[in-house]
Amino acid sequence: LEALLKSSDKEVHAFEPNPAVLRAVLESRDCVFVLERLASLTVSKDAFRKFAETLETDELSTCFIADPQTQALEAEEIRQARTIFWSGRKVESLRPSIAVVGPVYGGSLPIAAYLYKALRQLGHRVQYFDLADFYQPYLKIKSFVSERGRVDTLQTSYVEMLSKLVLESLAERPVDLLISLAQAPLSPDALTELRNRGVVTAQWFVEDCRRFPTWQHISRFYDYMFLIQDDPYLSLVEAAGAGRAIYLPLACDPEIHRPLELTEEEKITWGSPISFVGAGYNNRRQSFAGLVRKNLRIWGTEWPRMYPFDRMVQDAGRRVTPEEYVKIFNASTINLNLHSSTERDGVEPFGDFVNPRTFELAACGAFQLVDERKHLSDMFEIGSELATFTSIPEMEEKIDYYMSNPRARHEIQQASRARVLRDHTYQQRVKQLLGYIFADKFEYFRGRMQDGPWPRTLTAAEKYPDLHRRFEKVFQRGDDPTLLNLVADIQQGKGALSEDEQKLMFLHNLKSQIAYVNELRQGKRA
């Protein structure tokens, strides 16, 4: 530290995680010079956290240096200090390029869209791989081949093709960080190639680790695995090879999941005294069979077509869209929210994740009865912000109680919505997710950005405001600073061209004509 202070005139702040070490140093040598030159000295972690929150720095020139001996002896303390410091830094000045890769189908498909939207709203440079349109061709394979082994081989090849599609697209539009959702069609080879290119890889595994053990095979290809369950799965995922496993629960999108003013026709179509939206897992079948007399309406797939479900399941048991189930939430007096289980006939007593419905219902200002879950009491105040049950008899008792107590329902609805908007939106989850990654990789991303073409390009274009504005749009899209990307917006626009736009289009057309002539000379065109 003394050598650093003598060799540099930069502002230096020091943090010593071990008070005993600081005391030993002060007792063993003269530290007057060091103490006079230091801008600050913090010892406790809480003090360092407060310091990091208030320190104003230039993120592009700030360095976090760990003494090698301290790094060896206090590795976890240093890691936490890096997290505290960098997760609080402003990332607007950095803006690494991010890709979000969703699945072809399934429950994590809308979550991928919510994640992408939140990243855009927060001003990040992000591109989204929406692969939903590839689902029907995937299913179509079975109409040509019936033997199971051949179907599996062809479907595997199809998924591999999608993986290569993403990889080739990212070769044309490189990114610094890739975030995939559970079941995204990314092969080990593709993930390995991306890491070889220097891309930081992360997955938000928004599935039940117990029921979907695919994490066992993919974890080692990711730098970060974000889970909706904590230990033992955090430890198991890291043991399976993930660089780091982190607990990150689900959330809501307030622009989608919101109170609605429904027409009378919509209330009739979607409404009921009691409703449930979700797939027909065994524990739900067992739990809801007796509610036919209470006029329960069920929306979702995989339900039996026999009595009593033939009277409760709506619209032939199809999957409802987010826009539709938000109407159901708003039109129902009581929304049941029973987490799925394949091991239990009723409530899972050891449930260790909270499903997205919990947050979505709360954001809609809808009343829900939800089964008790681990961590649920950390997210909501049970009783005042959420009504819960621990058994099916208790669920039925609370249905009767809240059906006859609209004031109690209303108070919980209001409190639940206020809490979810404060603490559990996808924008907040994005900040948490990136906070963990930037805490570890801020300096890496900064180096990647500074070595790339954009800092010099944007600086050089500052003398020409219109050109700078166009470069800024290309930069925000995550594209490279090329003439083709500069004119992309002009080609798609409408109206008369400005003088600068005419110049850019002239250069683009001239370049295209020169390329055409060169191809003719080389015999590549007839």
C-alpha positions as CSV (number, residue, x, y, z in Angstrom):
1,L,0.0,0.0,0.0
2,E,2.8,2.4,0.9
3,A,4.6,1.6,-2.4
4,L,1.4,2.3,-4.3
5,L,0.9,5.6,-2.6
6,K,4.5,6.7,-3.4
7,S,4.3,5.7,-7.1
8,S,0.9,7.2,-7.9
9,D,-0.9,10.5,-7.3
10,K,-4.3,8.9,-7.8
11,E,-6.9,8.9,-5.0
12,V,-6.6,5.7,-3.0
13,H,-9.2,4.1,-0.6
14,A,-8.2,1.2,1.6
15,F,-10.3,-1.6,3.1
16,E,-8.9,-4.1,5.6
17,P,-11.3,-7.0,6.3
18,N,-9.4,-8.1,9.4
19,P,-9.2,-5.6,12.3
20,A,-6.5,-7.7,14.0
21,V,-4.2,-7.3,11.0
22,L,-4.7,-3.5,10.9
23,R,-3.9,-3.3,14.6
24,A,-0.7,-5.4,14.2
25,V,0.4,-3.1,11.3
26,L,-0.2,0.1,13.3
27,E,1.7,-1.3,16.3
28,S,4.7,-2.6,14.3
29,R,5.6,0.4,12.0
30,D,5.1,4.1,11.4
31,C,2.0,4.5,9.2
32,V,1.8,8.3,9.3
33,F,2.6,8.7,5.6
34,V,0.0,6.1,4.6
35,L,-2.7,7.4,6.8
36,E,-2.1,11.0,5.6
37,R,-2.2,10.0,1.9
38,L,-5.2,7.7,2.0
39,A,-8.5,9.2,0.9
40,S,-10.3,6.8,3.3
41,L,-9.8,3.6,5.4
42,T,-12.6,1.3,6.3
43,V,-12.4,-1.9,8.4
44,S,-15.8,-3.5,8.9
45,K,-17.9,-4.9,6.0
46,D,-20.9,-2.7,7.0
47,A,-18.7,0.4,6.9
48,F,-17.3,-0.6,3.5
49,R,-20.8,-1.1,2.2
50,K,-21.8,2.4,3.2
51,F,-18.6,3.8,1.8
52,A,-19.2,2.0,-1.6
53,E,-22.7,3.3,-1.8
54,T,-21.6,6.9,-1.4
55,L,-18.3,7.0,-3.3
56,E,-18.6,8.7,-6.7
57,T,-16.1,7.4,-9.2
58,D,-15.3,7.2,-12.8
59,E,-16.1,3.6,-13.4
60,L,-14.0,3.4,-16.6
61,S,-10.8,4.3,-14.7
62,T,-11.4,2.9,-11.2
63,C,-9.4,-0.2,-10.2
64,F,-10.1,-2.7,-7.4
65,I,-6.7,-4.1,-6.2
66,A,-6.4,-6.9,-3.7
67,D,-3.2,-7.5,-1.8
68,P,-2.0,-11.0,-2.7
69,Q,-1.5,-12.0,0.9
70,T,-5.0,-10.8,1.8
71,Q,-6.4,-12.5,-1.2
72,A,-4.8,-15.8,-0.1
73,L,-5.9,-15.5,3.5
74,E,-9.3,-13.8,3.2
75,A,-10.4,-14.9,-0.3
76,E,-14.1,-15.0,0.6
77,E,-13.9,-11.6,2.3
78,I,-12.3,-10.1,-0.8
79,R,-14.9,-11.7,-3.0
80,Q,-17.7,-10.1,-0.9
81,A,-15.9,-6.8,-1.0
82,R,-15.7,-6.9,-4.8
83,T,-19.4,-7.7,-4.9
84,I,-20.3,-4.8,-2.6
85,F,-18.2,-2.4,-4.5
86,W,-18.8,-3.3,-8.2
87,S,-22.5,-4.2,-7.8
88,G,-23.2,-0.6,-6.7
89,R,-21.3,1.0,-9.6
90,K,-23.2,2.6,-12.5
91,V,-23.1,0.3,-15.5
92,E,-24.5,3.0,-17.9
93,S,-20.9,4.1,-18.7
94,L,-19.9,0.5,-19.5
95,R,-22.9,-1.0,-21.3
96,P,-21.6,-4.4,-22.4
97,S,-23.6,-6.0,-25.2
98,I,-26.1,-8.7,-23.9
99,A,-27.9,-11.6,-25.6
100,V,-31.0,-13.2,-24.1
101,V,-31.8,-16.7,-25.5
102,G,-35.2,-18.2,-24.7
103,P,-36.5,-21.7,-25.1
104,V,-38.5,-23.0,-28.0
105,Y,-41.6,-23.6,-25.8
106,G,-42.6,-24.1,-22.1
107,G,-43.1,-22.1,-19.0
108,S,-39.8,-20.2,-19.2
109,L,-40.7,-18.8,-22.7
110,P,-42.6,-15.7,-21.4
111,I,-40.0,-15.2,-18.6
112,A,-37.3,-14.8,-21.3
113,A,-39.4,-12.1,-22.9
114,Y,-39.9,-10.4,-19.5
115,L,-36.2,-10.5,-18.9
116,Y,-35.4,-9.0,-22.3
117,K,-38.0,-6.3,-21.8
118,A,-36.6,-5.4,-18.3
119,L,-33.1,-5.1,-19.7
120,R,-34.3,-2.8,-22.5
121,Q,-36.2,-0.6,-20.0
122,L,-33.1,-0.3,-17.9
123,G,-31.1,1.0,-20.9
124,H,-29.0,-2.0,-21.6
125,R,-27.7,-3.0,-25.1
126,V,-29.5,-6.3,-25.6
127,Q,-30.6,-8.6,-28.4
128,Y,-33.3,-11.3,-27.9
129,F,-33.4,-14.7,-29.5
130,D,-37.1,-15.5,-29.6
131,L,-37.2,-19.1,-30.9
132,A,-40.9,-19.7,-30.3
133,D,-41.7,-19.9,-34.0
134,F,-39.4,-22.9,-34.3
135,Y,-41.7,-25.0,-32.1
136,Q,-44.3,-26.0,-34.7
137,P,-41.6,-27.3,-37.1
138,Y,-40.1,-29.2,-34.2
139,L,-43.5,-30.9,-33.6
140,K,-44.0,-31.5,-37.3
141,I,-41.1,-34.0,-37.4
142,K,-43.5,-36.6,-35.8
143,S,-45.8,-36.3,-38.8
144,F,-43.0,-37.6,-41.1
145,V,-41.4,-40.2,-38.9
146,S,-43.1,-42.4,-36.3
147,E,-40.4,-44.7,-34.8
148,R,-39.3,-43.3,-31.5
149,G,-35.5,-43.6,-32.0
150,R,-35.7,-41.8,-35.4
151,V,-37.9,-39.0,-34.0
152,D,-35.4,-38.5,-31.1
153,T,-32.5,-38.3,-33.5
154,L,-34.2,-35.8,-35.8
155,Q,-35.4,-33.6,-32.9
156,T,-31.9,-33.6,-31.4
157,S,-30.5,-32.6,-34.8
158,Y,-33.1,-29.9,-35.1
159,V,-32.2,-28.4,-31.7
160,E,-28.5,-28.6,-32.6
161,M,-29.4,-26.6,-35.7
162,L,-31.0,-23.9,-33.6
163,S,-27.9,-23.9,-31.4
164,K,-25.8,-23.3,-34.5
165,L,-28.2,-20.6,-35.6
166,V,-27.7,-18.7,-32.4
167,L,-23.9,-19.2,-32.6
168,E,-23.7,-17.9,-36.1
169,S,-25.9,-14.9,-35.4
170,L,-23.6,-14.0,-32.4
171,A,-20.6,-14.3,-34.8
172,E,-22.2,-11.5,-36.8
173,R,-23.3,-9.5,-33.8
174,P,-20.9,-10.3,-31.0
175,V,-21.9,-9.9,-27.3
176,D,-20.1,-9.7,-24.0
177,L,-22.7,-11.5,-21.9
178,L,-25.2,-14.3,-22.8
179,I,-28.1,-15.0,-20.6
180,S,-30.2,-18.1,-21.4
181,L,-33.3,-19.4,-19.8
182,A,-33.9,-23.0,-18.8
183,Q,-34.5,-25.3,-21.8
184,A,-32.8,-22.9,-24.2
185,P,-31.5,-24.9,-27.2
186,L,-27.8,-24.2,-26.6
187,S,-25.5,-27.2,-27.0
188,P,-22.3,-27.8,-25.0
189,D,-20.3,-27.2,-28.2
190,A,-22.0,-23.8,-28.8
191,L,-21.5,-22.7,-25.1
192,T,-17.9,-23.8,-25.2
193,E,-17.3,-21.8,-28.4
194,L,-18.9,-18.7,-26.9
195,R,-16.7,-18.9,-23.9
196,N,-13.7,-19.3,-26.2
197,R,-14.7,-16.0,-27.8
198,G,-14.7,-14.4,-24.4
199,V,-18.4,-14.3,-23.8
200,V,-19.5,-14.6,-20.2
201,T,-22.3,-17.2,-20.0
202,A,-25.2,-17.3,-17.5
203,Q,-28.4,-19.2,-17.2
204,W,-31.5,-18.5,-15.2
205,F,-32.7,-22.0,-14.4
206,V,-36.4,-21.2,-13.7
207,E,-37.4,-24.8,-13.2
208,D,-37.6,-27.1,-10.2
209,C,-34.1,-28.6,-9.9
210,R,-35.7,-31.7,-8.3
211,R,-38.0,-32.5,-11.2
212,F,-35.8,-31.3,-14.1
213,P,-32.2,-32.5,-13.5
214,T,-30.9,-31.1,-16.8
215,W,-28.7,-28.8,-14.7
216,Q,-26.5,-31.8,-14.0
217,H,-25.4,-31.9,-17.6
218,I,-25.2,-28.1,-18.5
219,S,-23.9,-26.5,-15.4
220,R,-20.2,-26.9,-16.3
221,F,-20.7,-24.8,-19.5
222,Y,-21.9,-21.8,-17.6
223,D,-20.0,-19.2,-15.6
224,Y,-23.2,-18.4,-13.6
225,M,-26.3,-20.5,-12.8
226,F,-29.1,-18.6,-11.2
227,L,-31.6,-20.8,-9.5
228,I,-35.1,-20.4,-8.0
229,Q,-34.0,-22.8,-5.2
230,D,-31.2,-22.4,-2.7
231,D,-29.2,-25.2,-1.0
232,P,-28.7,-28.0,-1.4
233,Y,-29.1,-27.2,-5.1
234,L,-26.7,-24.2,-5.1
235,S,-23.9,-26.5,-3.8
236,L,-24.9,-29.3,-6.1
237,V,-24.9,-27.1,-9.2
238,E,-21.5,-25.7,-8.3
239,A,-20.3,-29.3,-7.8
240,A,-21.6,-30.1,-11.2
241,G,-19.2,-27.5,-12.7
242,A,-21.0,-24.1,-12.7
243,G,-18.6,-21.2,-12.1
244,R,-21.0,-19.9,-9.5
245,A,-24.6,-20.7,-8.4
246,I,-26.8,-18.0,-7.1
247,Y,-30.3,-17.9,-5.7
248,L,-32.6,-15.6,-7.7
249,P,-36.4,-16.0,-7.3
250,L,-39.0,-15.1,-10.0
251,A,-40.9,-11.9,-10.3
252,C,-43.7,-10.0,-12.2
253,D,-43.9,-7.6,-15.1
254,P,-46.1,-4.7,-13.9
255,E,-47.0,-3.7,-17.5
256,I,-48.4,-7.2,-18.2
257,H,-49.5,-8.3,-14.7
258,R,-51.8,-5.4,-13.7
259,P,-55.4,-4.6,-12.6
260,L,-57.8,-4.5,-15.6
261,E,-61.1,-2.9,-16.2
262,L,-63.0,-5.8,-17.8
263,T,-66.2,-5.6,-19.9
264,E,-69.2,-7.6,-18.8
265,E,-68.6,-10.1,-21.6
266,E,-65.0,-10.6,-20.4
267,K,-66.1,-11.1,-16.8
268,I,-68.5,-13.8,-18.0
269,T,-65.9,-15.5,-20.2
270,W,-63.0,-15.4,-17.8
271,G,-64.5,-14.9,-14.4
272,S,-65.6,-17.3,-11.6
273,P,-65.9,-17.3,-7.8
274,I,-62.9,-19.6,-7.6
275,S,-60.3,-20.2,-10.4
276,F,-57.0,-22.0,-11.0
277,V,-54.6,-21.6,-13.9
278,G,-52.0,-24.3,-14.4
279,A,-51.2,-27.8,-15.5
280,G,-52.9,-30.8,-14.0
281,Y,-50.2,-32.3,-11.8
282,N,-51.2,-35.2,-9.6
283,N,-51.4,-33.2,-6.4
284,R,-53.6,-30.6,-8.0
285,R,-56.0,-33.3,-9.3
286,Q,-56.3,-34.8,-5.9
287,S,-56.7,-31.4,-4.2
288,F,-59.3,-29.9,-6.6
289,A,-61.5,-32.9,-7.3
290,G,-63.8,-32.0,-4.3
291,L,-64.2,-28.3,-5.4
292,V,-66.6,-29.0,-8.2
293,R,-69.4,-28.1,-5.8
294,K,-67.8,-24.7,-5.2
295,N,-67.9,-23.8,-8.9
296,L,-64.1,-24.0,-9.4
297,R,-63.1,-23.2,-13.0
298,I,-59.7,-24.6,-14.2
299,W,-57.6,-23.3,-17.0
300,G,-54.7,-25.2,-18.4
301,T,-53.3,-28.4,-19.9
302,E,-52.9,-32.0,-18.8
303,W,-56.2,-32.4,-16.9
304,P,-58.4,-35.5,-17.0
305,R,-61.4,-35.4,-19.3
306,M,-63.6,-37.4,-16.9
307,Y,-65.8,-36.3,-14.0
308,P,-65.4,-34.1,-12.1
309,F,-62.8,-32.3,-14.2
310,D,-65.0,-32.4,-17.3
311,R,-67.2,-29.9,-15.5
312,M,-64.3,-27.6,-14.3
313,V,-61.7,-27.5,-17.0
314,Q,-62.3,-24.7,-19.5
315,D,-61.8,-24.4,-23.2
316,A,-60.9,-28.0,-23.9
317,G,-57.9,-27.8,-21.6
318,R,-55.7,-25.6,-23.8
319,R,-52.8,-23.5,-22.7
320,V,-53.8,-19.9,-22.0
321,T,-51.7,-16.9,-22.9
322,P,-50.4,-14.4,-20.4
323,E,-52.9,-11.8,-21.7
324,E,-55.7,-14.3,-21.1
325,Y,-54.7,-15.5,-17.6
326,V,-54.3,-11.9,-16.5
327,K,-58.0,-11.5,-17.3
328,I,-58.8,-14.7,-15.3
329,F,-56.9,-13.3,-12.3
330,N,-58.8,-10.0,-12.5
331,A,-62.2,-11.6,-13.0
332,S,-62.0,-14.2,-10.2
333,T,-63.0,-13.7,-6.6
334,I,-60.4,-16.2,-5.3
335,N,-57.5,-17.4,-7.3
336,L,-56.0,-20.7,-6.0
337,N,-52.3,-21.1,-6.3
338,L,-51.1,-24.6,-5.4
339,H,-47.5,-25.3,-6.4
340,S,-47.0,-28.5,-8.4
341,S,-45.7,-31.7,-6.9
342,T,-45.2,-35.2,-8.3
343,E,-44.5,-36.7,-4.9
344,R,-47.4,-35.5,-2.8
345,D,-51.2,-35.8,-3.1
346,G,-51.8,-32.3,-1.7
347,V,-49.5,-29.6,-0.3
348,E,-45.8,-30.2,-0.7
349,P,-44.5,-29.6,2.9
350,F,-40.9,-29.0,1.8
351,G,-41.6,-26.7,-1.1
352,D,-38.4,-24.8,-1.8
353,F,-39.3,-22.5,-4.7
354,V,-41.9,-19.8,-5.3
355,N,-43.7,-20.0,-8.7
356,P,-44.2,-17.0,-10.9
357,R,-48.0,-17.1,-10.3
358,T,-47.4,-15.8,-6.8
359,F,-45.9,-12.6,-8.0
360,E,-48.1,-12.2,-11.1
361,L,-51.3,-12.5,-9.0
362,A,-50.1,-10.0,-6.5
363,A,-49.2,-7.5,-9.3
364,C,-52.7,-7.9,-10.7
365,G,-54.1,-6.8,-7.4
366,A,-56.0,-10.2,-7.4
367,F,-56.7,-12.2,-4.3
368,Q,-54.9,-15.5,-4.0
369,L,-54.8,-18.5,-1.7
370,V,-51.3,-20.0,-1.9
371,D,-49.7,-23.0,-0.2
372,E,-46.9,-22.3,2.3
373,R,-43.4,-22.3,0.8
374,K,-39.8,-21.9,2.0
375,H,-38.8,-18.2,1.6
376,L,-42.4,-17.1,1.0
377,S,-42.4,-15.3,4.4
378,D,-39.2,-13.5,3.3
379,M,-40.9,-12.1,0.3
380,F,-44.4,-11.3,1.7
381,E,-45.8,-10.7,5.2
382,I,-48.0,-13.8,5.7
383,G,-51.5,-12.9,6.8
384,S,-51.4,-9.2,5.8
385,E,-49.9,-9.4,2.3
386,L,-50.7,-13.1,1.5
387,A,-53.2,-15.6,2.6
388,T,-51.7,-19.1,2.8
389,F,-52.7,-22.7,3.6
390,T,-50.7,-25.8,4.7
391,S,-53.3,-28.5,3.9
392,I,-56.3,-29.0,1.6
393,P,-58.8,-28.9,4.5
394,E,-57.3,-25.5,5.5
395,M,-57.5,-24.3,1.9
396,E,-61.2,-25.2,1.8
397,E,-61.8,-23.4,5.2
398,K,-60.1,-20.3,4.0
399,I,-62.1,-20.3,0.7
400,D,-65.3,-20.1,2.7
401,Y,-63.8,-17.5,5.1
402,Y,-62.5,-15.1,2.4
403,M,-65.5,-15.6,0.1
404,S,-67.7,-14.1,2.9
405,N,-65.2,-11.4,3.9
406,P,-64.6,-9.1,0.9
407,R,-63.0,-6.4,3.2
408,A,-60.3,-8.8,4.3
409,R,-59.7,-9.8,0.7
410,H,-59.4,-6.2,-0.4
411,E,-56.9,-5.3,2.3
412,I,-54.6,-8.2,1.4
413,Q,-54.9,-7.5,-2.3
414,Q,-53.8,-3.9,-1.8
415,A,-50.9,-4.8,0.5
416,S,-49.8,-7.6,-1.7
417,R,-49.7,-5.5,-4.9
418,A,-47.7,-2.7,-3.1
419,R,-45.2,-5.2,-1.8
420,V,-44.6,-6.9,-5.2
421,L,-44.2,-3.6,-7.0
422,R,-41.7,-2.5,-4.4
423,D,-39.6,-5.7,-4.2
424,H,-40.4,-8.3,-6.9
425,T,-40.4,-7.0,-10.5
426,Y,-38.2,-8.2,-13.3
427,Q,-36.4,-4.9,-13.4
428,Q,-35.3,-5.5,-9.8
429,R,-34.3,-9.1,-10.7
430,V,-32.2,-7.9,-13.6
431,K,-30.4,-5.4,-11.3
432,Q,-29.7,-8.3,-8.9
433,L,-28.6,-10.7,-11.6
434,L,-26.3,-8.1,-13.2
435,G,-25.1,-7.0,-9.8
436,Y,-23.7,-10.4,-9.1
437,I,-22.1,-10.7,-12.5
438,F,-20.7,-7.2,-12.6
439,A,-19.3,-7.6,-9.1
440,D,-17.1,-10.4,-10.5
441,K,-16.6,-9.3,-14.1
442,F,-16.8,-5.5,-14.1
443,E,-13.1,-5.0,-14.8
444,Y,-13.2,-7.8,-17.4
445,F,-16.1,-6.2,-19.3
446,R,-14.4,-2.8,-19.0
447,G,-11.2,-4.2,-20.6
448,R,-13.3,-5.8,-23.4
449,M,-15.1,-2.6,-24.1
450,Q,-12.0,-0.5,-24.1
451,D,-10.2,-2.9,-26.4
452,G,-13.1,-2.8,-28.9
453,P,-13.8,-0.3,-31.6
454,W,-16.6,1.6,-30.0
455,P,-14.9,4.0,-27.5
456,R,-12.6,5.4,-30.2
457,T,-15.5,5.6,-32.7
458,L,-17.9,7.5,-30.5
459,T,-15.1,9.9,-29.4
460,A,-14.1,10.6,-33.0
461,A,-17.8,11.2,-34.0
462,E,-18.4,13.8,-31.3
463,K,-17.5,16.6,-33.7
464,Y,-20.4,15.6,-35.9
465,P,-23.6,15.5,-33.8
466,D,-25.8,13.8,-36.4
467,L,-23.2,11.1,-37.1
468,H,-22.6,10.7,-33.4
469,R,-26.3,10.2,-32.8
470,R,-26.5,7.5,-35.5
471,F,-23.4,5.7,-34.1
472,E,-25.0,5.8,-30.7
473,K,-28.1,4.1,-32.1
474,V,-26.0,1.4,-33.7
475,F,-24.0,1.0,-30.4
476,Q,-27.3,0.7,-28.4
477,R,-28.5,-2.1,-30.8
478,G,-25.3,-4.0,-30.1
479,D,-24.1,-3.8,-33.7
480,D,-20.6,-3.1,-35.0
481,P,-19.7,0.5,-36.2
482,T,-20.0,-0.2,-40.0
483,L,-21.5,1.8,-42.8
484,L,-24.0,-1.0,-43.4
485,N,-25.3,-0.7,-39.8
486,L,-25.3,3.1,-40.0
487,V,-27.7,3.1,-43.0
488,A,-30.0,0.3,-41.7
489,D,-32.3,2.8,-40.0
490,I,-32.3,5.1,-43.0
491,Q,-33.4,2.2,-45.3
492,Q,-36.3,1.3,-43.1
493,G,-37.4,4.9,-42.5
494,K,-40.0,7.0,-44.2
495,G,-40.0,10.6,-45.6
496,A,-37.5,12.8,-47.2
497,L,-33.8,12.2,-46.5
498,S,-31.7,14.8,-44.7
499,E,-28.5,16.0,-46.1
500,D,-26.5,13.7,-43.8
501,E,-28.7,10.8,-44.7
502,Q,-28.2,11.4,-48.4
503,K,-24.4,11.5,-47.9
504,L,-24.5,8.2,-46.0
505,M,-26.7,6.5,-48.6
506,F,-24.5,7.8,-51.4
507,L,-21.4,6.2,-49.7
508,H,-23.3,3.0,-49.1
509,N,-24.5,2.8,-52.8
510,L,-21.0,3.7,-54.0
511,K,-19.5,1.0,-51.9
512,S,-22.0,-1.5,-53.2
513,Q,-21.3,-0.6,-56.8
514,I,-17.6,-0.9,-56.3
515,A,-18.0,-4.3,-54.8
516,Y,-20.3,-5.3,-57.7
517,V,-17.7,-4.2,-60.3
518,N,-14.9,-6.1,-58.4
519,E,-17.0,-9.2,-58.5
520,L,-17.5,-8.8,-62.2
521,R,-13.7,-8.4,-62.7
522,Q,-13.1,-11.6,-60.7
523,G,-15.6,-13.6,-62.7
524,K,-17.9,-14.1,-59.7
525,R,-20.9,-12.6,-61.5
526,A,-22.2,-13.3,-65.0
